[in-house]
């Protein structure tokens, strides 16, 4: 039997792993597709807009790929 796994928001800040960071723009309508697709549970919907917790976002960009509104873009991480 495999041990249960936890999302990175369980206390392991993994944001430093990113090469690209997802950025939410004004096209966001809060549809929650990014929220449901995020493997690290680092997206919340507040006031009908996605908010990304960059302390835990690994930059997988799944959110960008599932957004049907073009509301998420990417930018190079500044280190």
N, C-alpha and C positions, 0 to 999 in steps of 0.2 A: 504494500500500500504506500502511496506517495504522501508526503507531508503536505498539509494545506499551505498554500502560498498566499501572501498578502500583497496588496498593491503597494506601490512605492510611497504612498501617502501615510503608510503605517509608521513613519518615522525615519525613513531612509531618503534623505534629500538627494535626488539624482539629476537635478537640473544641469549640473556641470558636464554631463555627458553629451549635451546637444552640440550639433554643428549648425543646424538651422532652427530658428524659433518660429512657431506659428503666431500670426498676428491677426486678431479679429478686427474687421473694419465695420463701417456703418451699414453695410448690407445685412448684417446679422439681424434675424427676426426672432431668435430664441427657439428655433424648432427642435432643439435637443438632440439632433442626430450626432453631433460631435460629442456631446455629453455621454450618450449611450455607447459610443464607439471607442472612447478613450480607455486604453488598457490600464492606465495608471490612476484613474479617477481624479484627474487634476483639472477638470473643467466643471464649472458651476454655471448655472443660468441665473442671472440677477437682472431684474427689470427688463426682461426679454432680450438679454444680450449675454453671449458666452464670455466668461471670465476665466482666463487660464492662470493657474498657479505655477509660475515658472520655477519655483523651488523644486518641484517634482516632475515637471514636463521633461521627457527625454528627447523630444524632438522627432518622434516617429512620423509625424505629419499625417497620421490616419485621419485626424479631424479635417485637415485640408482636403483630403481625397473624398470624404463622405459628404462634405458640405454642398448642397445642391444650389446654393445662392451665391457662391463665389465670395462668401463673407470672410474667408480665412485665406491669408496669403502667407508667404514665408520670407524671412530675412536671415541673412548670415548672422550667426551669434557673434557678439563682440566679447572677446576674452581679454 
